[in-house]
Amino acid sequence: MKRAYHITVRVFAVFGVAVFCVIIWYVVTITWKMPVHNFDLWRLGRNFQSIDSYHPVDSRLLLKNKYVGGLYPEGSYSCNYFVGEFRSAAQSREEIIRAYGGHFVDSFDGTGRIPVEIRFLDDQGFFDHHPWYEWQKKLRQSPDLSTAQGSVYLVFASQIGYPPYGDIRCN
């Protein structure tokens, strides 16, 4: 009887260790890349600050935002990075476009330079897509939007198409 008891304890111990290892493996494969993607997003955000000198003189910050994840809520199987600011300025659209035209920010991975892009709040269709829809929703809830004068626009930089490596935000 004692022998059967010891065999049963060993079987359950081995089974428990196996289950524990599977759980640890699952957690690691799901989350191990998230800190790396967050760090890459932080580096892109830091590099994006270099455009501060290009903002039109009377430009006013309304909302800053960052995003890492898929391009579509239902999955895109790639990690995409977006960093941007909603701003308002009294200048015309052409003057605002000219202020940022031809400017770049360094990529987070050192592969090159990324063009700075501009979208105006009244651009048709652009803000209907993920993640821009969420950003626009945050802006519309912001109290700063009611005091905005002139053109409201989004200035941003993005890096798209990186492997998700198990990051659930990118799948």
Buried (B, 14 or more C-beta within 10 A) or exposed (E): EEEEEEEEEEEEEEEEEEEEEEEEEEEEEEEEBBEEBBEBBBBBBEBBEBBEEBBBEEBBEBBEBBBBBBBEEEEBEBBBBBBBBBBBBBBEBEEBEEBBEEBBBBBBEEEEEBEBEBBBBEEEEBBEEBBBEEBBEEBEEBEBBEEBEBBBBBBBBBBEEBEBEBBEBBB
